[in-house]
Each structure stands twice: as structure tokens, then as C-alpha cells.
């Protein structure tokens, strides 16, 4: 009788990584009305009145505030839309993004 040798079965599965998250940051300026900032935060980031007010005041006091954390494309889109909302009204409202530390 002949011996049959078999190779061990190896499962090769690609490792999938979670997308790297990015922070959306609200930058303070001295010209955009507070009420308008709250409206943008409520509209673009789906915040309640209280949440939006707290974020706006934190940015006002500290110079900047993290608004939310999203995958890169979503963060960039929301930051751009928030900034453009200010530009349309003639305000220097500014949102930026940066990678979240691991």
C-alpha cells in the first residue's frame, strides 16, 4: 500500500483594518455670531441645542474644539460643508480635520 501525504490546509484571509478616524475641529473667530455657529452645528452635525451651545462655547474659550470623529471622507465633507455655510453668509467660520491619535 502506498502512503498518501497531505498538506495541512492553510486559510489565507486578508486582514481588514478599520479606517483611520479623523477629528472635525471648530476654530474660534471673533466675527461669526454665536447663534449662527450653533445653527451650523445643529444642522451639519445633528447636535441638540445644548450640545451645539457647549461645543461653540468651548471653541470660544479655548480657541478650538473637537466637534466629532468620523472616517476621513465623512470628516472632510462635514468640515467643508460647515465652512462653506459660513462663507455663504460672509463669516470666517472654519472647521478643519486631523487624524485621531491611536
N, C-alpha and C positions, 0 to 999 in steps of 0.2 A: 504494500500500500504506500502511496506517496503522501508526503506531508504537505499540507496546504498552509502557507503562511499568509496571514492577513495583516494589513497595515492598520494601525489604530486610526480611527476616524477623528478628524480634526475639524471642528466647527470654526469657520472664519467668519466673524461678524464684524462689520465696520463699527468702530467706536463713534458714537454720535455725541457731540458736545452741545451743551446748552449755549445758545447765543449769548455773547457778552452783553451785559446790560449797560445802559448809559443813563446818566442823570440829566434831567432838564433843570436848568438853573435860571431863576428870575434875578436879573440885575437891577439894583435900585437906580433911579434917576430922580432929579429934582423937579421935573416938569410934568410927568404923566400923572393925571389925577388919580388919587387912591381908588375912587369909585370905579373908574374905568379899568384899573388893574384887576379889581375884584370881579368885574363883569367878564373879562377875558379868562380869568382863572376858572370861573364857574362854567363858561361856555366851552372852552377848549379842553379843560382838564376834568370836567364833570365834578367839581367840588361843590360842597354846600356853601351857603353864605358865610357861616362861621369858619369853615376850613379856609376858604379863599381869603377872608379878612386876616386870619392868623398868618398865613403864608406871606401876604402882602406886607404886614407889619414886621415880620421877621426880616424880610428883604430890606425894608425901610431902615430898620435899626442896625442891621449887620452889614448892609451893602449888597448882600446876595442871599438867596435861599434855594435849597433844593425843592423843586415842586413835586417831581415824581421820578420814577425809574422805569424805563422801558427798554425793549430791544432797540438797537441802534437806529433802524429805519423809522420806527414809530417815534422815538425821541426827537430825531431830526425834523420829522414832519410837524410834530406838535410845537416845537420851538420856532420853526419857520412860520407857522400859521399864527402863533401868538405875537411874534414880532411884526408880521405883516398887518395884523389887526391894528396895532399901534400906529404903524406908518400910514395906514389909510386915514386915520383920524388926525394925523400930523403930530403924533407923540413919539418920543425917542424910546419907547418901551422895548426892552431887549431880553430875549431868552437865549441861552446858549446850552450846549450839551458837552458832556465829557464822560469818558469811560468810568465806570464804577470800579473801585479797587476790589481785588479779590480777597 
